[in-house]
Amino acid sequence: MLNSIMTDISLASAASQLPASPSVQPERRLVLSASGLGKTYQMGDVTVQALLEVDLSIYGGEFIVLLGPSGSGKSTLLNILGGLDRPSHGTAHFAGHDLTSASDAELTSYRREHVGFVFQFYNLIPSLTVRENVELVTDIALHPMSAIEALELVGLAQRLDHFPSQLSGGEQQRVAIARAIVKRPDVLLCDEPTGALDYVTGKLVLEVIERINHELGTTAVVITHNAAIAGMADRVLYLGGGRIQRIVKNEHKLKPAELSW
């Protein structure tokens, strides 16, 4: 499965370099999709339906915001799309390949080669420097960028030899983003990336995610309960009760500096 995925991605990337005919619109590349996706948890005698019949399509280079209150199914959906969890029913695909039928080893390869994760809490190793935290990923990736290049993209090249305890919360989150993108993932999945940050610092982190999406063409999916962040998305998927309630396309995207909450 992994070799087939890598071939498809390489072909799609090569095709994107070809000049498009002026009379033909280039076809968008479907990166992530789900059909009839459902997830049920059994907690003692209580059955919790986290997702109910979710259908979605996410295309290459999109900036998607999954918006909804706590308990709406946002994190569950993100975990399934990222290969961290399996649905109870329905299917999820990456580049046309069925993630729901993949083996554990194939899902591990998928996560390692194609997905970057950013969580609310930074999960940095305190005994390692900034550079060393990022280099942990370069050791297992096939075609990584250098740790310095990744840290330059998030504006932290001057903090290479600092330890996490010497950084602010926003700086630690930017290190976490550098660690996620150093392997050149096709998809960046962010779970409440500004949830532990103040207003000003949160906007700085959003600027970094926007830059990765714009400059590297990385498909970005951000889940949040903060409605203001929806303004910077290409499309906003509103979740409630485990379902996608509606999808809104932003005709005019806002810059992070224009957001307020």
C-alpha positions, 0 to 999 in steps of 0.5 A: 500500500505504501509504495502505491501511495508514494507512486500516486503522490509522486505522479500527482506532484509531477503533473502539477509541474506541467503547464495547464491548457488555457482552456482547461481548468486543472483537476483538483487532487483529492487527498482525503475523503470519507464516506458514511463514516461512523464511530461508536464507543462503548463506555460501560453500559453507555454507548457514545456515538462520536461520528454519524454518517460523515461524508467529506472530500478534502483536496490538495492545498486546501486550508480546511477548518473543522469547527464545532463545540466540545463533543461534536466529533472533531478530534475523532474525525481527525484521528481517523483521517490521520490513521490514529483510529479506525471507524466503526463503519464507513470508509476513509481514503488517502489519495484513493487508498482505503485507510480503513482496510489498511494493516497496522503496519501500513497505517504506521507508514502512512502516518510516518510518510504523509501526515504531520500532527500538531496538538494543543499540547506540544509534546516536546522532549524536555531534555532535548534542544529545539534542533534535536526535537525536530531531528527526531523525525528526520531520522525516520522520514524518507525525504526530510528537509533539514531541521534548520530549514524547518525551523526557519519556516516557523521563525525559530532558526535563532533558537536551535540550541535552546531547550523547551523550558527556555521557550514561550508557549508559542515558541514551543508550539512552533517547534512542534509545527517544525517537527510536523513539517520537517518530513514534508507531509502531504497533510498537516492535521492540527488539533486545537493548535491555539487552544493553550495560547493567548490571543497574540501568540495564537495568531502568530501560530496561525500565521505559521500554519498559513505559511506552510499551507501557502508556501509548501502547498501542504493540505492543512486541516485545523480543528477548533471551537474558536469560530473566528479562526474559520475566517482564514479557511478555504472551506469550513466544515461545521460539526455538531452531534457527530455530523457535518451540519453544513459546509461554507466556502469562504469567498474572501479569506482573512489573514490571521492578523485580521482575525479577532476573538 
